[in-house]
Amino acid sequence: MIAYIISGSGFGGCVDYVTRRKLEEKLYKELSKGLKVDERKYESNRGEDIIDHLSKDWKLISSSGDIRIYEGRKAMADDIARPSRQRKPIKDPVGHISLDFHPEDKPRMTDELMAEVAQDYMRQMGLVNTPYIVVRHFDKAHPHCHIVFSRVDYEGKILTQTTNFKKNERVCKALNLKHRLMQGKSKLNTDVSKLRGKEKVRYQLVHDIARVYLSPSVTDWDSFVDWLHRNGITVREKTGKSGRVNLYFGVGGQEFWYRKLDPFFSRENLELKFKARREKLQEATPRPKGGQQPVQEPAPKHVPQTSEATGPSVVPKPKEQPKPIVIPPLPDGYMGARIAPHELARYQKGDAVCAYICKPDEIVGKHYWIWYDFKTAQPRCEPTPPPADRYIPEAFKQQMTTPRAASVNISQGAGIRFSSPSLGGSVSEEQGFALGGGVPDDFKHFLEMHPGMSFEEAKHRFRDEQKAKQLRKGPKLH
């Protein structure tokens, strides 16, 4: 079950819509001319137990006690509007909410259950002490009903909860669990043709981005952005005041933050998916057989020089430096948790971090432990701490014992870009500065607090903040 919040200015027009006034006027005209009237006896209700009206695709299933339901539409609209006339007029006095249920809930969705869900929804949203009606419609494949109420209660107070969309989402999840109802899991299952306005643009954009993402030819971020541009979709990255990089998708002059579309569309998550897709393609690519490999001429063997006194001189082979094990950063908004930057840094060092998470199947959230599983190469989230004997590679343990290696692990995982010479070569001055050689403690703290910022950007911003602090303190007096 999901709820769509709609606002309006006219009580009469809203009541006419939910009670199908235009359709019934058309049916009455056909009846007066002696034509056969289509009574619309839908399979879901067979036209039974309906208040005496021609259109059989709606039914009044609940209302507050002061609504004159048998005196016509005008009387019902006047009763709902009565509290709003006791005070100064407001912009949108009509509250209109549509509760849409999953088609799989249709067999058990009786009028009593639907009315109970609607009343529970109003109670949990704080829409109480106000006149209302609940009208069920039978004109769609899925069960749904409309709640019409006054946004001004009996005491003349304005009900502002109708604009609290976050609360609306939480209440819907809670009611789905309470009444064991199905909840839509993807925007891709939504019929965009039935939406209007900005909502239609947003859902259509989700469909278009998903279609580009699912294209097999898209294997990296650059090709993904290129295909989006070909389809008229803009991509923009904007750095916020906290240093966090936010991603925006736009079409037709309208722009949406990626989390308003779907948290799946974060750049970090998409790049991880593209990396896995490339690896899968490489595994599926057939390798040439041994007989088809090109024949290469053998390299000339090195003949060591010998001397009578010392014998053959042995040239030691240079030791190959092992590649550092880098734990990738957690995807943005992982499991809906808000994790502090220093906790993210601890996670990339192999530690387990604790975060408060409210899963979709939970009404009240609780604390979960998150750590990196080296066996599956994926983050793991459990309500209990990790076992003491969990697998951690010895190479990673040795790597973390040196401050330089730990710094490299965090900087690479956080996306800080360095000019990277080989590990065995010399380190540039800026690289040594970034890896902990002669770095001021306050700059180390600044890097930890801004993990998504490049080194150059962090350095310039840190200097600007230091200059600003010095100006605020004023000149030193000797």
Secondary structure, 3 states (H helix, E strand, C coil): CEEEEEEECCHHHHHHHHCCHHHHHHHHHHHHCCCCCCCCCCCCCCCCCCCCCCCCCEEEEEECCCCCCCCCHHHHHHHHHHHHHHCCCCCCCEEEEEEECCHHHHHHCCHHHHHHHHHHHHHHHCCCCCCEEEEEECCCCCCEEEEEEECECCCCCECHHHHCHHHHHHHHHHHHHHHCCCCCCCHHHCCHHHCCHHHHHHHHHHHHHHHHHCCCCCCCHHHHHHHHHHCCCEEEEEECCCCCEEEEEEECCEEEEHHHHCHHHCHHHHHHHHHHHHHHHHHHCCCCCHHHCCCCCCCCCCCCCCCCCCCCCCCCCCCCCCCCCCCCCCCCCHHHCCCCHHHHHHHHCCCCEEEEECCCCCCCCEEEEEEEECCCCEEEEECCCCCCCCCCCHHHHHHHHCHHHHHHHHHHHCCCCCCCCCCCCCCCHHHHHHCCCCCCHHHHHHHHHCCCCCHHHHHHHHHHHHHHHHHHHCCCCC
